[in-house]
Amino acid sequence: MKIVVTGSEGMLGRDVVTALKERGHEVVGCDLPEYDVTDRIGIQQFIRNEKPGAVIHLAAYTAVDKAENDRAQCFAVNTLGARNIACICNAVGAKLLYTSTDYVFGGEGDEPFETDSPVNPLNHYGKTKADGEEKVRKYCPDSFILRICWTYGKNGKNFVDTMLNLADKQSEIKAVDDQTGSPTYTKALANLICDMIETDKFGTYHASCEGFCTRYEFVREIIRLAGKTVKVLPAESGEFPTPAKRPHNSRLSKKSLDEAGFSRLPDWKTSLAEYLSDK
Ligand SMILES: NC(=O)c1ccc[n+]([C@@H]2O[C@H](COP(=O)([O-])OP(=O)(O)OC[C@H]3O[C@@H](n4cnc5c(N)ncnc54)[C@H](OP(=O)(O)O)[C@@H]3O)[C@@H](O)[C@H]2O)c1
């Protein structure tokens, strides 16, 4: 199938392009500066000319803290960009996969969020992604909305590499012990995205590696697997004030994947070990 991938130069985009090509799909990537999803006419013309069978829309404004003071641009990329892509997909008969985020939820409680749990974003980025979801549902019924969480991969600045760098510079690392989620390797996610786009099982899904941990537990495992000796200390979110609030609970229920017959991703520790050996 011919598939357009927006945000193809990003952390997830690079792995998705590789995985699609490995499966024999014809892939057309697009990213800044040549293609801008906020340029409605330009991006729609591009997709119309390519005539893809599917579009995987990964392009996004992902600087979560910066977004708090750059609201209009974040909204333009994440919400209006999603609308632009959804409208053209519907017009040309291409199915659409849009990646969203655990940040659409407010992080209440300690149970996994279901795909139909009410959204309640705590920060502007999360709000623009939730609004992007609504645009996709409204303008392109033949679509997948895939909420993902805590991703890291070889082709982007990520939490794992940041911690490894800190471990080389500091004698101790403090990591928050009151935010829980599932660290997720983009390579594993890219395979699921391929599985999904090859079907017509449209709907809203959650995908993250199996198991849950706090950021503190995540850092401990990174350091252990990397064989470093730095001390890791638990901390509270309040000790690290950030412009954008983060949810305490980012657990995502994978029931929707099971019901549709998609395979779940590997356990987060297994995926982390694979990432460290792939690096
Ligand atoms: N990373 C996570 O933990 C996480 C969690 C949940 C959901 N997600 C979602 O997963 C998707 C992929 O994220 P990622 O981690 O791969 O992010 P990323 O590395 O920041 O990739 C996003 C790509 O989109 C490009 N882009 C930004 N604005 C654009 C525009 N106006 N037009 C075209 N391209 C544009 C970026 O280019 P520049 O680099 O030049 O800006 C970048 O290449 C996004 O939808 C994100 O919201 C990520």
The ligand as an SDF file (V2000), in Angstrom:
LIG
                    3D

 48 52  0  0  0  0  0  0  0  0999 V2000
    7.2920   11.2520   22.6910 N   0  0  0  0  0  0  0  0  0  0  0  0
    6.2870   10.8790   23.4920 C   0  0  0  0  0  0  0  0  0  0  0  0
    6.4800   10.4810   24.6650 O   0  0  0  0  0  0  0  0  0  0  0  0
    4.8770   10.8910   22.9800 C   0  0  0  0  0  0  0  0  0  0  0  0
    3.8980   10.5050   23.8690 C   0  0  0  0  0  0  0  0  0  0  0  0
    2.6090   10.5020   23.4360 C   0  0  0  0  0  0  0  0  0  0  0  0
    2.2980   10.8580   22.1310 C   0  0  0  0  0  0  0  0  0  0  0  0
    3.2560   11.2560   21.2720 N   0  0  0  0  0  0  0  0  0  0  0  0
    2.8450   11.6170   19.8900 C   0  0  0  0  0  0  0  0  0  0  0  0
    3.5620   10.7930   18.9690 O   0  0  0  0  0  0  0  0  0  0  0  0
    3.7360   11.4850   17.7310 C   0  0  0  0  0  0  0  0  0  0  0  0
    5.1930   11.4480   17.3210 C   0  0  0  0  0  0  0  0  0  0  0  0
    5.9570   12.0920   18.3070 O   0  0  0  0  0  0  0  0  0  0  0  0
    7.5480   12.0260   18.3810 P   0  0  0  0  0  0  0  0  0  0  0  0
    7.8880   11.6220   19.7530 O   0  0  0  0  0  0  0  0  0  0  0  0
    8.0870   11.2750   17.2170 O   0  0  0  0  0  0  0  0  0  0  0  0
    7.8620   13.5940   18.2350 O   0  0  0  0  0  0  0  0  0  0  0  0
    9.0140   14.3610   17.4480 P   0  0  0  0  0  0  0  0  0  0  0  0
   10.2710   13.5900   17.4910 O   0  0  0  0  0  0  0  0  0  0  0  0
    8.9610   15.7590   17.9630 O   0  0  0  0  0  0  0  0  0  0  0  0
    8.4890   14.3160   15.9350 O   0  0  0  0  0  0  0  0  0  0  0  0
    7.4890   15.1710   15.4330 C   0  0  0  0  0  0  0  0  0  0  0  0
    7.8850   15.5550   14.0270 C   0  0  0  0  0  0  0  0  0  0  0  0
    6.8800   16.4480   13.5100 O   0  0  0  0  0  0  0  0  0  0  0  0
    7.5440   17.5320   12.9000 C   0  0  0  0  0  0  0  0  0  0  0  0
    6.6840   18.7100   12.8480 N   0  0  0  0  0  0  0  0  0  0  0  0
    6.4860   19.6340   13.8290 C   0  0  0  0  0  0  0  0  0  0  0  0
    5.6660   20.5910   13.3760 N   0  0  0  0  0  0  0  0  0  0  0  0
    5.3350   20.2690   12.0940 C   0  0  0  0  0  0  0  0  0  0  0  0
    4.5360   20.8840   11.0990 C   0  0  0  0  0  0  0  0  0  0  0  0
    3.9050   22.0420   11.3260 N   0  0  0  0  0  0  0  0  0  0  0  0
    4.4160   20.2730    9.8880 N   0  0  0  0  0  0  0  0  0  0  0  0
    5.0800   19.1260    9.6380 C   0  0  0  0  0  0  0  0  0  0  0  0
    5.8710   18.5000   10.5360 N   0  0  0  0  0  0  0  0  0  0  0  0
    5.9930   19.0630   11.7480 C   0  0  0  0  0  0  0  0  0  0  0  0
    8.7740   17.7560   13.7590 C   0  0  0  0  0  0  0  0  0  0  0  0
    9.7180   18.5600   13.0830 O   0  0  0  0  0  0  0  0  0  0  0  0
   10.7070   19.5130   13.9540 P   0  0  0  0  0  0  0  0  0  0  0  0
   11.5330   18.5640   14.7870 O   0  0  0  0  0  0  0  0  0  0  0  0
   11.4600   20.2640   12.9180 O   0  0  0  0  0  0  0  0  0  0  0  0
    9.8070   20.3660   14.8090 O   0  0  0  0  0  0  0  0  0  0  0  0
    9.2330   16.3190   13.9850 C   0  0  0  0  0  0  0  0  0  0  0  0
   10.0220   15.8490   12.9150 O   0  0  0  0  0  0  0  0  0  0  0  0
    3.1600   12.8890   17.9680 C   0  0  0  0  0  0  0  0  0  0  0  0
    1.8230   12.8950   17.4890 O   0  0  0  0  0  0  0  0  0  0  0  0
    3.1550   13.0400   19.4850 C   0  0  0  0  0  0  0  0  0  0  0  0
    2.1480   13.9450   19.9040 O   0  0  0  0  0  0  0  0  0  0  0  0
    4.5570   11.2690   21.6630 C   0  0  0  0  0  0  0  0  0  0  0  0
  1  2  1  0
  2  3  2  0
  2  4  1  0
  4  5  1  0
  4 48  2  0
  5  6  2  0
  6  7  1  0
  7  8  2  0
  8  9  1  0
  8 48  1  0
  9 10  1  0
  9 46  1  0
 10 11  1  0
 11 12  1  0
 11 44  1  0
 12 13  1  0
 13 14  1  0
 14 15  2  0
 14 16  1  0
 14 17  1  0
 17 18  1  0
 18 19  2  0
 18 20  1  0
 18 21  1  0
 21 22  1  0
 22 23  1  0
 23 24  1  0
 23 42  1  0
 24 25  1  0
 25 26  1  0
 25 36  1  0
 26 27  1  0
 26 35  1  0
 27 28  2  0
 28 29  1  0
 29 30  1  0
 29 35  2  0
 30 31  1  0
 30 32  2  0
 32 33  1  0
 33 34  2  0
 34 35  1  0
 36 37  1  0
 36 42  1  0
 37 38  1  0
 38 39  2  0
 38 40  1  0
 38 41  1  0
 42 43  1  0
 44 45  1  0
 44 46  1  0
 46 47  1  0
M  CHG  2   8   1  16  -1
M  END
$$$$
